[in-house]
Amino acid sequence: MTALSHPVPPPLPLPALDDSPERCLPAEQPVSPRRQVARLFRQAPLLLDCGLPVSDVRLAYHTYGTPGETATLVLHALTGNSAVHEWWPEFLGEGRPLDPTRDFIVCANVLGGCAGSSGPGDLPGLGAGDAPLTLRDMARAGRALLEHLGVRRVRVVGGSMGGMLAYAWLLECPDLVQSAVIIGAPARHSPWAIGLNTAARSAIRAAPGGEGLKVARQIAMLTYRSPESLAQTQAGQRRAGVPAITTYLHHQGEKLQARFCERSYVTLTGAMDAFQPGDAELGTIRAPVLVVGISSDQLYPAAEVRAHAERLPRASYWELQSVHGHDAFLMDSQELPGRVSAFLQAGEGAGQAC
């Protein structure tokens, strides 16, 4: 894509970034995470889809395990970062899908993010609100990082935005991607998903400086859970006269405002909305792919996720049964780690064939 379908906002002030982890690494986790920052495209620029050349790009990344020419690349969600051990400890560790005793694992904060990588304000043109960033741009930047690390082949694992970015990797880097796991993500956004992001961006533009980002997060949190999940976890009151769900949403908004950049939020959601590969293009993907839907997902309904999986020549589909909605892959994974491990180890696919 060379342009977004919505107007690009003027630059917004950056809220303070809090790098403290939201989840603690379990004491028993046998992982020695290493965070580094690569400086890429210093000799020749990265040409973005919009035609803008950008140089001296930073990508912050974590690695786990022994470096090698084959790696497992983890792609994070919208407001995530490269520290997989903080936000996906159930998946990382010996005997788990992301096993640093067996595999070399890499996760980078995306181009346009705000956890150490070059963000909108660091990229000329993007910082001024003149040009969009695309998921394909992010994949090309990520490829340069893998080349910097000496990686020649990857297995890709991504959930939510990371799952959509996995589709971009499959299309942009078919020679590099050996297989992919796509969790809770469609190949392209529906009008429903675009509408939700439009409302979130409108909130940010209407109240720059942090308050709009809080509202955007509240909108998003409602789509990340299901009505049944909220009924189970947020019923009643936490303090007199204030519904628990109100307290929960205010808390989530405050947390995101303290650690995330609203300009990154606008840029990344815009890139997701603009990523619209057609069915014919999906049919060119030859790598084996495991696609996971979530039964109660309100943001990306399982039927939509499966329908896109059916356009892939070598896809397998499996559905996680959970009441907890889109966030189930993070908070209620159940059989998911086993399914992903089986797929990655087999190298072909697991689950119910489409």
CORFEN-V723225 format. One record per run of one state. SS is the DSSP state (hx for helix, st for strand, lp for the rest). FROM is the first residue (numbers start at 1). LEN is the number of residues. If there is no record, write none. Layout:
SS_FROM_LEN, SS_FROM_LEN
This chain:
lp_1_33, st_34_7, lp_41_5, st_46_2, lp_48_5, st_53_2, lp_55_2, st_57_8, lp_65_5, st_70_6, lp_76_8, hx_84_4, lp_88_4, st_92_1, lp_93_5, st_98_1, lp_99_6, st_105_4, lp_109_11, hx_120_3, lp_123_12, hx_135_15, lp_150_3, st_153_7, lp_160_1, hx_161_12, lp_173_4, st_177_7, lp_184_4, st_188_1, lp_189_2, hx_191_16, lp_207_4, hx_211_14, lp_225_2, hx_227_7, lp_234_3, st_237_3, lp_240_2, st_242_2, hx_244_16, lp_260_2, hx_262_13, lp_275_1, st_276_1, lp_277_2, hx_279_4, lp_283_5, st_288_7, lp_295_7, hx_302_8, lp_310_5, st_315_6, lp_321_4, hx_325_7, lp_332_4, hx_336_11, lp_347_5, st_352_2, lp_354_1
